[in-house]
Structures are given as C-alpha cells and as structure tokens.
Amino acid sequence: MRAPTFMAEFMVDPKEGLSKWQEVYCQAYFGQIPHTATVYNGRKMNIGWAAILEDAQNVTERIINNEVFPRIRFAEEPTPSADSHCSECLAGRHTHHCPGCRSELCMNCRKSGENCKCDIGYFDGSG
C-alpha cells in the first residue's frame, strides 16, 4: 500500500494559507479544519498543519518494499535545499516532512515522493 499523495493541481502558495491538499489532510486528521494561525519552526501557518508537522517528527522510519529505512529530514538530502522550509509541506530545516509529502526523498530509489514507485508504508516505532 502506498502512502497518501496529493495532486499538483491542488497546490497553492503556502504563504496564502492552506493548500487544497493540506485542507483535505487536516479534514481527515482532525475531522474539521482548524482556523487559527500559529508560528511553528519560524513560519506562520495554520495551527492544524503545525500539529500534523509536529506529529510527523515521531514517524522516523519508512517501510519500503518490506525493508525499514530511516526517513530523510528536509535539508539533509544528498543535494540539500537552500530554502528554510519545504515548499510542499512547510517542514523546517532538519525536520521530517509530513507523511505523504511529494518532496520527501525515498531512501530506496532516491527519487522524490511524486516520482517514487516503491511500495511505501510508515513505522512510528510503536509496533
């Protein structure tokens, strides 16, 4: 089973608020879309999205083709971004992407999530 991914046509500039896929993710995660802003990792964002990013820090490994791999944090990729935040999910430097982020690098095939065809799952260390 592949991790959830989201379509490019739903993306908007993250500075303008939640993108369509972030709204869908928040709706599924909370049952509603929180409408309060906060500052998380130095970036103003929706409080619901900040909670999702915070929870993403507990998901430290991915199961790829039945093997466990450590997740790569934003800006720790082999060719790291000079940006302060992921343009897709707003993860800050040296923090984990939101599960399903299309920019997160697959440790198996070394492609970004949007180009990866591996069988991906997530492991939170609790099982």
HELIX and SHEET records of a PDB file:
HELIX    1   1 ALA A    8  PHE A   10  5                                   3    
HELIX    2   2 PRO A   14  GLU A   16  5                                   3    
HELIX    3   3 LYS A   20  PHE A   30  1                                  11    
HELIX    4   4 ILE A   47  ALA A   56  1                                  10    
SHEET    1   A 2 ALA A  37  TYR A  40  0                                        
SHEET    2   A 2 ARG A  43  ASN A  46 -1                                        
SHEET    1   B 3 GLU A  67  PRO A  70  0                                        
SHEET    2   B 3 GLU A  61  ILE A  64 -1                                        
SHEET    3   B 3 ILE A 120  PHE A 123 -1                                        
END                                                                             
